[in-house]
Structure formats: C-alpha cells, structure tokens
Amino acid sequence: MYLCSMKNLMTRRSIRQYSDKEVTEALLNQLMTAAARTQTMGNLQLYSVVVTRSPEMKQKLAPAHFNQPMVTNAPVVLTICADFRRTTRWCEERKAQPGYDNFLSYQNAAIDALLYTQTLCCLMDEEGLGYCYLGTTVYMPDMIIDTLQLPRLVMPVATLTVGWPAEEPPLSDRLPLESFVHQETYQDYTRQAIDKYYTPKELLPENQQFCEINHKETLAQIFTDIRYTRKDNEAMSAGLLKALKRQGFLD
C-alpha cells in the first residue's frame, strides 16, 4: 500500500542527477497503476503517459525542454498528456456522439492529467525514486507533439525525469501558510502583507546572490526581467494556443 506521507512531502526535492541504477519496468508499472486511483472527472481517466527510455528518443525530446541535461541523463522520461482521444474513440465505437473538441474538455483533461502526475510523484517519493517536474512542457508543445506523434485531442501538459537520486540538493523555500490560505473570501494583498510574506525569501543568501550576479535591485526583477519575461510569456502563449488549435481543442 502506498501512502503520500507528510514527512516525504516536507523533504521533497527536485532531483536532476541520477545514478546508473535501473528503474525497472515492473516498478514503474506498479507505481503508474497505483496512481490511476487518483481523482478523475467522470471516472474517464482523461490522461495518457508516454514512457521514454531510449537515448535516441530522449535526445529528440531534449530541445523541447531547452536541452536541460536531466532529460538525456535520466533513465526514464515520462510525458503526461491530457487525452480526450481515447474517450472520443470509445464513444465513436459505441454509437455515441462525442463533443470533446473544445477548450472545456481540454481543461478537464489537463486537470485529470495533473492530478495523476502529482499522485505519481507522491508514490515515487515513497519508493525513494527521484524526479524533476519540467515546466517547459507547455512552452514548446509542438516539438513534443511531433516527437511523440501525439494525435488530435492529445496535448502534453507535464514531463517528469525519473531515476534513483545521485544528489541531495537543499530544500527550496516556501511561502508560509497564511500567505496563500484565505478564510471565507479572498483577501487581497496589501503592501504590508507582501512585505511580511516575501521579505524572508528576499533575504535568503542565495536569492540575494541571484540579484547581485544579475545586477538587479530586487528578487522580483529576476522573475520579470530574466526568468519569465512578458515577451517570452506572450510568445509562448501564442505557441500554446496554436498547439491547442492543432490538437483540436480550440477553433
């Protein structure tokens, strides 16, 4: 029986360096089967997982993830997709008329896929496996669609590199509970609240160093001017919308 313990969540790390130890197909299948017990809309399981093990395929996937080394170095790469293709084909073969080529259906499938991804991550934590969640999946979806030959109504939403850890990086900081939990109604953030919640993060030595080496006055400027710029966000938004149209989820 697999349980997602608070202890493991409180010590969860993103692992980017992996040992040569094999992640067996039997173990991975066991974890992916257990993860399928997670919540799902209408019990439809609106997700699919593409398992990549071959060096050649990992090499082809790497550019879509900005050639981050763990994509080619990890024993296994998992691409989790929002998938209404399978359900649509089921309906077509059972004298039903599917109507899932729309944005709401994509949203439902994406939520299903991300719930499955998070449950799988918890199970891998319990097993001692290391993994890294790649947010780059939605930045350049066309490359992933082409590489993995994803058909209409299948859209990549998450990627995990998986293996046995060969590092123990420090824990990353997190905002306090009171900064993101709102009682009864949403309470907007005053300047005083922002100061209270973000100053401890800004004072961390590693974050002050980020500002220094990037010649920025504040940590927020690291995000707005370097990491997640308006120009990049708009360009990648256009690419994401184009891919959603290509895959049949938008007109």
N, C-alpha and C positions, 0 to 999 in steps of 0.2 A: 504494500500500500504506500502511495506517495503522498506526502503532505508538504505544503509550502510553509515551512516554519518561519516564525518571526526572526529567529536567530539568523537564519540564512539570508533573509531579506536585509537585515540590518548590516550584514557584512558583504553584501553583493558588490562585485567588482566587474568592470568590463575587461575581459581578457583578450589581448591582442597577440600574445606569443604562446605557442602551443608546443607540447612535446611531440615526439615521434610515435607515441603510443597510439594504437589504432582505436578509433571509435567504431565498434562493431556494428554491423547492420542489425543484428539481433537486439542490441541495447537501444539503438536509435529507434527501431520499430516499436519496441516496448514503450519508450517514452512518448512517441508520437501517437500511439494507440491510446495511452492513458490521457494525453492532452485532449483527445477528442471528446472527453466527458465534460469539457467546459461548456459554458452557456452558448447558445446559438439560436438565432431567430427562426422560429417555427420548426425547430429541430431539423433544419435543412443543411446545416454544416456548409456554409457558403464560403469555403476556402479550399485551396489545394496547396500542396507543398512540393516544390521541385528540389530534389536532393542532388547536389553536385559534388562528385568525388574526384573525377578525372582531372589531372593537371591541365589538360588542353581546354576543358570547359571552364575551369576556374580562370585561366588566362584570358579567355574570351569575355568573361564577366567582369574582370578587374577594371577595365576602363569606365564602365558604368558607375563604379564606386571610387572614381578618382585614383585608381591604382593604389589603393591602400594595401600595404603589404600583407595584412592578415587574410585578404581574400584568396591569395595564391598560396599562402603558407598554412592555412588551417586545413586539417584533414577533411572537413566537411563544410560545405556552404549550403544553407537552406534558404530558399526563396519562397516566402509565403505569399500567396496570391488571393485576392478577392475573386471568387469564382462563381458566377451565375451560369456558366456554360453547362456544367454538369446537370444542374437543376432544370435548365431550359431543355436540354436533350431528353431528360426523363419525361418532362411534360409532353414534348413532341411525340415521343414513342408511346404515350399513354392517352392519346386522344384528348389532350388538354391544350389550351392556347396560352402560352407563356407571354407575359408582358413585362419583362425584366430588363429591357434595353433602355434604361433611364437612370437618372442620377440618384434617385432614392434607392434603387436597387444596388447601385454601386456603394452607396453609403452603408446600407445594411450588410453587404458582403464584406466591406472593409472593416466594419466593426467586428463582425464574426472572425475575420482573419486575425485581427489584432488581439482579440480575446484569446484565441487559440495560441498565438505567439507568446503572449505573456504567461499562460499556463505552462506551455512547453519550457519557457525559461525557468520557471519555478521548479519544474521537475528536474531539469538539468542541474540546477543548483543543488538539489538534494542528492543527486548522483555524484556530485563532485566535478562535473564537466565545467569547462569554461566556455564562455561565448561573448560575442560582441554584437550588439544591435546596430545595424548600419542604417542611419537615417538617409543616406544617399539614394536609397531605393526609389524614392519619389522624385529625385532631382533629374534623372535621365532615364525615364521608364522605357523609351523607345528602344534603347540598346538592349535592355533586359528582355523586352518582348521579342525582339529579333533573335537574340542568342538562345533563349529558351523555347522559341517557337510557340508563344502563347496565342491561342486562338481568340476569336471575338468573345467578349464578355468575361475575359480573364485579365486581371490587372495586378501587377506586382505591388505590394504595399509594405513588405518588410523583408529584411535579409538578416540572417544570423550566421556568423562564422563560428564554428564549433570545434572543440578539441579538448584535450587534457591540458590544464594550465602549466605553463613553464615560466610563470611570473606571479608575483603577488603585489600588484600596484596599490598605492594608498587609496583609501576610501575618498570618493569625491564628496564635497559638501552638499548639504541640502537645506532648503529654507525651513523654518520652524512651522509646526502645525497651524498655528494661529494665522500664518500669512496666507494660507490657501483654503481654510475652512470658514464658511460663512454660516451663521446661525439664522435660520428662518428666511432671510432675504440677503441678496448680495450687498455687501458694504464696500463702496468704492474706496480707493486708496488715497489717503491724504499724504502730504509731503512728510509729515511726522511718521506715518506708518511705513512709508518707503524707507526712510532713514533707519527706522527700527529694524526692519526685516533684512535690508540689504547691506548695511554697514559692516556687520560681521563678515559677510562674504567678501566685501571690498577690501577688508583689512587683512585677509589671508596673505601670507608672504608670496605664495605662488601667483595670486591674482595681481598683487602689486608689481610683481616682476613682469607679468604679461603687459601691464601698462607701460612699464619702463622700457622694455625692449621694443615695443611697438610705437613708442613716442606718443602715447595717448594720455589724456588727463584723467579719464575715468574708465572704470571697467565696462560700463555700458557702451562706451565708444568702441571697445573691442568688438562688441557684437554688431553695432550698427554700421561701423566703418570698415570692418575687416571680415568677420565671420559670416554674418547674414545681412548683406547689404540690400538696399532697396533694388538696385539694378539687378542683382542676382536673383532676388526673390521674384521680381516681375518676369524675368526671362524664364526661370524655371516654372513659374505658374503657367506661362503660356505653353511650355512644353508639356506640362501635366494635363492641361485642358485638351491639347492636341491629341495626346495619347488616349485620354478618355473617349474622345470622339472616334479615334481609330478603333478602339476596342468595343464600341457600340453603346457606351453608357451616356453619351451626350449626342444631341443632334448636330 
